């Protein structure tokens, strides 16, 4: 995780935090955090151990509070979250967290980007390919040990009602010097089931049924 100071929370902490939000008033950041919870639960299921969600903090502000200060999620987001960090969240296993008294825990970073499907002027595949080959490649510098997660969204409904040819997106991706290590897509296909798809470098998808967050 380099030198980025990380403040980690258990998945249940995020679930509790998000439960205080009205569904119709969720901000873009709240929806990103909701997706982070889904992602953390999926990884925990696949790996067979609990993962924590880490938020990057501005080093100077983190030092001002000191190591003994344990902020809430809201305090981190509003007080000293590093919005310029190339990683929006980190996932860190409990086994890594157990090492923190002797060594720096290792985690994997994720950049979370919402992609609104209603904005597609042509096909959804064209919209996603243009975003990856254009916006992402020009906006972001190389971020090692970091995955890009596209959160496919519908502004009117949380459920994705479009069909997506993920293989077509992969085929047209310009992966040369791509700034992230992996490209993932995450979206709900009904109220209880999420689709988790890797576009690059590997290719495949899985379905996860989770309790409502």
Secondary structure, 3 states (H helix, E strand, C coil): CCCCEEEEECHHHHHHHHHCCCHHHCCHHHHHHHHHHHHHHHHHHHHCCCEEEEEEECHHHHHHHCCCCCCCHHHHHHHHECCCCCCCEEEEEHHHHCCCCCCCCCCEEEEEEEEEHHHCCCCHHHHHHHHHHHHHHHHCCCCCCEEEEEEEECCCCCCCCCCCCHHHHHHHCCCCCCCCCEEEEEEECCCCEEEEEEEECCCEEEEEECCCC
